[in-house]
Amino acid sequence: MKLMLIIINEEDKDEVMKALNEHQFQATMVSTTGEFLHYGNTTYLLGVEDEQIKEVESIIQDNTTIRCEMIEDMPDAKNLNDPGRATIFVVDVKQFHKIGG
């Protein structure tokens, strides 16, 4: 089993959650903030089997938007930042316990 930590722009959160639910994935959604640009993010915590990782990545790809953002505090840069669609961490899970229900 793997734990996927999926960080996306908050503007995509509703579409991503809807798509995950349509594919029978359950996720915990947490509001987060990026440190460098201080923009709003949503981070999903999602437990999956190894063979489901590519499916989840595809869902994220299909339901997020590429954005370029203006950076006014960087005088020598081209003043555009591409934050990408998502940042995904996949972590091995040694144990999983569900309490109650």
C-alpha positions in Angstrom: 0.0 0.0 0.0 1.1 3.6 -0.7 0.2 7.0 0.7 -0.1 9.6 -2.0 0.3 13.3 -1.0 -1.0 15.3 -3.9 -0.6 19.1 -3.8 -2.6 21.1 -6.3 -3.8 24.7 -6.8 -6.9 25.4 -4.7 -8.8 26.5 -7.8 -8.8 22.8 -9.0 -9.8 21.2 -5.8 -13.5 20.6 -6.5 -12.9 19.1 -9.9 -10.2 16.8 -8.6 -12.3 15.6 -5.6 -15.3 15.0 -7.9 -13.1 13.0 -10.3 -11.5 10.9 -7.5 -14.9 10.1 -6.1 -16.2 9.1 -9.5 -13.4 6.6 -9.7 -14.2 5.3 -6.2 -11.2 6.9 -4.5 -11.6 8.4 -1.0 -9.3 11.2 -0.1 -8.7 13.6 2.8 -8.5 17.2 1.6 -6.4 19.7 3.6 -5.9 23.4 2.8 -2.2 24.4 2.6 -0.1 27.4 1.5 3.0 27.4 -0.6 5.9 29.0 1.1 7.6 30.7 -1.9 4.7 32.4 -3.6 2.2 32.2 -0.7 -0.6 30.9 -3.0 -3.4 28.7 -1.8 -3.1 25.0 -2.3 -5.1 21.9 -1.5 -3.3 18.7 -0.4 -4.9 15.3 -0.7 -4.0 12.4 1.4 -4.9 9.2 -0.4 -4.2 5.6 0.4 -3.9 3.4 -2.7 -2.5 0.0 -3.9 0.6 0.1 -6.0 -1.3 -0.7 -9.2 -3.6 2.3 -8.7 -0.9 5.0 -8.7 -0.9 5.6 -12.4 -4.7 5.8 -12.4 -4.7 8.5 -9.7 -1.9 10.4 -11.6 -4.0 10.3 -14.7 -7.0 11.7 -12.8 -4.9 14.5 -11.5 -3.5 15.3 -14.9 -7.0 15.4 -16.5 -8.5 17.6 -13.8 -5.9 20.3 -13.1 -5.0 23.4 -15.1 -1.6 24.6 -16.1 -1.1 28.1 -14.8 1.6 30.8 -15.2 1.7 33.4 -12.4 3.3 36.8 -12.4 6.1 37.4 -9.9 6.6 41.1 -9.2 9.3 40.7 -6.6 11.9 39.2 -8.9 13.5 42.0 -11.0 15.9 39.9 -13.0 13.6 37.0 -13.9 11.2 36.9 -16.7 8.5 37.5 -14.0 6.6 34.4 -14.8 6.4 31.3 -12.7 4.9 28.0 -13.8 3.8 26.3 -10.6 2.8 23.2 -12.6 -0.3 21.1 -12.3 0.5 19.1 -9.2 3.3 17.9 -6.9 2.8 14.2 -5.9 4.7 12.3 -3.2 4.3 8.5 -3.0 5.3 7.0 0.3 5.4 3.4 1.4 2.9 2.4 4.1 4.1 -0.2 6.5 0.8 -0.4 8.5 -2.7 0.9 8.1 -5.3 0.9 10.9 -8.9 2.1 10.6 -10.5 2.6 14.0 -14.3 2.4 14.4 -17.0 2.1 11.7 
